[in-house]
Amino acid sequence: MDVRSAWTIFNRGELLFGQQAIESALDAMAGEIRAVLADRLPLVLTVMNGGVVFAGKLLPRLEFPLECDYLHATRYRDTTAGGGIDWQALPMKAVEGRCVLVLDDILDEGLTLAAIRQKLLDMGAAEVWIAVLAEKRLPRTKPVRADFVGLEVPDRYVFGMGMDAYGFWRNLPGIYAMMDAD
């Protein structure tokens, strides 16, 4: 994809949530997470690459002791259709016996987050909590649920705030929907 195509995607996108709505959702989510996890010394794992913008905005709001690490599992590889799980990096910190909070940009079909949850439990995590900036409303049951959700988005391809369109636009301060699904 070239720069012109990237701009075409942006210019044809529909803004769903602006920066102010996202900041309010992050404040509310941080309060919910503090109420549940503040005394558990969680290991917070950011799912790369999509979760990095969300984590960067959420973590300063979690004013309690925690440890940070990351993992990298993907199904999309800069496309708009998911495939099999590709494990690119597992956490470097031990998860055994830990309370783990996973941060990801979106709960879409749930296959990636379900695989992440199961992998962490298989690695010995005592409990796994999931926080997502956005959850897509789908007409079917997902294999995993998020414990903390910032915003609900329609069943459209979305980008911005860590979510990409063909590898571009993760850096946008708002959440946009593509006008035409591929």
C-alpha positions, 0 to 999 in steps of 0.5 A, spaced: 500 500 500 502 506 498 501 513 501 495 515 497 491 509 498 492 510 506 490 517 505 484 514 501 482 509 507 482 515 512 478 520 507 473 515 506 473 513 514 467 515 518 469 518 525 465 513 531 469 516 537 473 522 538 478 523 543 474 526 548 469 520 548 475 515 548 478 519 554 472 519 558 471 511 556 479 510 559 477 514 565 471 510 567 475 503 565 481 505 569 476 506 575 473 499 574 480 496 574 482 499 580 476 497 584 478 490 582 485 489 581 489 494 585 491 490 591 493 484 587 499 486 584 497 484 577 502 483 571 499 487 565 501 484 558 500 489 552 498 485 546 502 488 540 502 491 536 494 494 537 494 494 544 500 499 545 496 505 544 491 503 548 496 501 554 500 508 553 493 511 555 490 506 560 497 505 564 498 512 567 491 512 570 492 505 574 495 508 580 497 502 583 503 497 583 503 493 577 508 490 573 508 490 565 510 486 559 508 484 553 506 479 548 505 478 540 500 474 537 496 476 531 491 473 526 491 479 521 498 481 519 496 487 516 490 485 512 483 486 514 481 478 514 484 474 520 487 467 519 491 462 524 494 465 530 501 467 529 505 467 536 511 472 535 513 473 542 511 470 549 511 474 556 518 475 558 516 475 566 513 469 569 506 468 569 505 462 573 501 464 579 500 471 577 494 475 576 494 477 569 491 483 566 491 483 558 490 489 554 488 489 547 485 494 542 479 490 540 475 484 542 473 482 535 471 475 533 475 473 540 479 468 537 486 471 538 484 473 545 481 466 547 488 463 545 492 468 549 487 467 555 488 459 554 496 460 553 497 464 559 493 459 563 497 453 560 503 457 562 500 457 570 497 464 570 492 464 577 487 468 573 487 472 567 483 478 566 482 482 559 481 489 558 479 492 551 479 499 548 473 497 544 468 491 543 465 489 536 458 488 537 457 481 533 450 477 532 454 471 534 457 468 541 464 469 542 469 464 545 472 469 550 469 475 554 472 482 556 472 483 563 473 491 562 470 494 555 471 502 554 467 502 548 462 498 543 463 499 536 459 496 530 460 490 526 465 494 521 472 494 520 475 500 525 481 503 525 485 508 530 487 508 537 492 502 535 487 498 530 490 499 523 487 499 516 492 495 512 498 496 517 496 504 517 493 509 522 494 506 528 496 512 531 490 516 530 487 519 536 480 517 534 476 511 532 474 510 525 470 505 521 471 504 514 466 506 509 466 499 505 468 493 508 473 489 504 
